[in-house]
């Protein structure tokens, strides 16, 4: 059974076993023969004609709450299991193709309003943006460098992005080495070891949410995130399963499709880290398209 099948089984309520049904039917029949009068009155509508049929017993069992001893154990799905199931689904998904890589982030801002930030990037570095800074209009920006896709402090071409390692440990090592050699700085100066560790984890989030990585690389990034301790399952939320990650970051993952539909942070096309003000995070879509809005 693969990760996706395991998760589906855990999230789907189990049918009672035949042994549970048989014991419940036997208990019910004993109560009808010699139980309390009040119980016989409540179940008397089931008794028709000369006898009590097996079919009637089955109906009674269906409406009676099962005793705790007969209840099937509740299966708890961990955050790691959700990520691993998403990895399996991502690995099987089509890669997609198009002229522009399009990312759209929508964040709630009060009861009715929302903030939208979206951009389109061509592999050659041409880019367009729509958001508050552009007055809601699609505006072409100055051409980016030949490495328009950003892993926080590491810029890549589309070919480099697609060639990333497809083993979780190798991917984490590649990102760590690239950050070590990066000349990126914070307002406080050069990146510290703690800064690099945080940036490496944020890079994995980018790979599963906002970057045009291959299905294999996205699956690898999901597995690399799952290898970190402290991932927690928040349960079903709009868009999929809510997860709390290390550093308190949040994702909404659909394990059936391997898509990230919500996030508490994303990396802008300039490589800046943006955090959603809403504790529930922001909705996010990322896909290839051939259409550039006017």
RAMOLIN-V903663 format. One record per residue. N is the residue number from 0. PSI is psi in whole degrees, -180 to 180 (* if undefined). Layout:
n=(N & N)
psi=(PSI & PSI)
This chain:
n=(0 & 1 & 2 & 3 & 4 & 5 & 6 & 7 & 8 & 9 & 10 & 11 & 12 & 13 & 14 & 15 & 16 & 17 & 18 & 19 & 20 & 21 & 22 & 23 & 24 & 25 & 26 & 27 & 28 & 29 & 30 & 31 & 32 & 33 & 34 & 35 & 36 & 37 & 38 & 39 & 40 & 41 & 42 & 43 & 44 & 45 & 46 & 47 & 48 & 49 & 50 & 51 & 52 & 53 & 54 & 55 & 56 & 57 & 58 & 59 & 60 & 61 & 62 & 63 & 64 & 65 & 66 & 67 & 68 & 69 & 70 & 71 & 72 & 73 & 74 & 75 & 76 & 77 & 78 & 79 & 80 & 81 & 82 & 83 & 84 & 85 & 86 & 87 & 88 & 89 & 90 & 91 & 92 & 93 & 94 & 95 & 96 & 97 & 98 & 99 & 100 & 101 & 102 & 103 & 104 & 105 & 106 & 107 & 108 & 109 & 110 & 111 & 112 & 113 & 114 & 115 & 116 & 117 & 118 & 119 & 120 & 121 & 122 & 123 & 124 & 125 & 126 & 127 & 128 & 129 & 130 & 131 & 132 & 133 & 134 & 135 & 136 & 137 & 138 & 139 & 140 & 141 & 142 & 143 & 144 & 145 & 146 & 147 & 148 & 149 & 150 & 151 & 152 & 153 & 154 & 155 & 156 & 157 & 158 & 159 & 160 & 161 & 162 & 163 & 164 & 165 & 166 & 167 & 168 & 169 & 170 & 171 & 172 & 173 & 174 & 175 & 176 & 177 & 178 & 179 & 180 & 181 & 182 & 183 & 184 & 185 & 186 & 187 & 188 & 189 & 190 & 191 & 192 & 193 & 194 & 195 & 196 & 197 & 198 & 199 & 200 & 201 & 202 & 203 & 204 & 205 & 206 & 207 & 208 & 209 & 210 & 211 & 212 & 213 & 214 & 215 & 216 & 217 & 218 & 219 & 220 & 221 & 222 & 223 & 224 & 225 & 226 & 227 & 228 & 229 & 230 & 231 & 232 & 233 & 234 & 235 & 236 & 237 & 238 & 239 & 240 & 241 & 242 & 243 & 244 & 245 & 246 & 247 & 248 & 249 & 250 & 251 & 252 & 253 & 254 & 255 & 256 & 257 & 258 & 259 & 260 & 261 & 262 & 263 & 264 & 265 & 266 & 267 & 268 & 269 & 270 & 271 & 272 & 273 & 274 & 275 & 276 & 277 & 278 & 279 & 280 & 281 & 282 & 283 & 284 & 285 & 286 & 287 & 288 & 289 & 290 & 291 & 292 & 293)
psi=(127 & 179 & -41 & -41 & -39 & -45 & -43 & -40 & -37 & -33 & -11 & 126 & 137 & 145 & 147 & 146 & 161 & -33 & -41 & -44 & -46 & -45 & -35 & -40 & -43 & -42 & -40 & -44 & -40 & -39 & -36 & -37 & -40 & 19 & -172 & 152 & -38 & -39 & -38 & -34 & -39 & -31 & 5 & -27 & -14 & -17 & 114 & 133 & -142 & -25 & 176 & 113 & 162 & -32 & -41 & -39 & -40 & -39 & -43 & -41 & -37 & -33 & -11 & 137 & 131 & 147 & 146 & -34 & -25 & -9 & 139 & 149 & 142 & 128 & 123 & 127 & 124 & 163 & -37 & -40 & -38 & -44 & -40 & -36 & -41 & -37 & -44 & -43 & -42 & -40 & -30 & -7 & 153 & 151 & -36 & 157 & 158 & 177 & -35 & 140 & 120 & 126 & 131 & 129 & 128 & 122 & 133 & 139 & 80 & -169 & -38 & -33 & 163 & 156 & 129 & 138 & 124 & 154 & 158 & 133 & 133 & 152 & -23 & 1 & -13 & 142 & 154 & 153 & 150 & 131 & -166 & -37 & -23 & 11 & 26 & 7 & 149 & 122 & 131 & 136 & 170 & 142 & 130 & 180 & 180 & -3 & 77 & -5 & 132 & 129 & 72 & -92 & 11 & 120 & 141 & 154 & 169 & -39 & -41 & -39 & -43 & -18 & 9 & 154 & 148 & 26 & 131 & -47 & -39 & -37 & -46 & -39 & -40 & -47 & -43 & -42 & -41 & -39 & -35 & -37 & -7 & 147 & 17 & 150 & 157 & 179 & -20 & -5 & -152 & 156 & 132 & 172 & -40 & -40 & -44 & -39 & -42 & -43 & -35 & -42 & -40 & -31 & -39 & -40 & -40 & -39 & -32 & -8 & -46 & -2 & 147 & 56 & 161 & 161 & -37 & -41 & -40 & -43 & -41 & -40 & -40 & -45 & -34 & -40 & -41 & -23 & -13 & 138 & 156 & 5 & 128 & 144 & 123 & -5 & -172 & 131 & 166 & 125 & -9 & -137 & 130 & 137 & 140 & 127 & 169 & 154 & 6 & 7 & 157 & 147 & 151 & 115 & 134 & 103 & -17 & -26 & -16 & 21 & 145 & 119 & -4 & 151 & 151 & -12 & 151 & 161 & 124 & 171 & -14 & -4 & 5 & 147 & 122 & 130 & 134 & 138 & -31 & 126 & -27 & -8 & -170 & 150 & 148 & 140 & 144 & 123 & 163 & 145 & 156 & 2 & 128 & 113 & 148 & *)
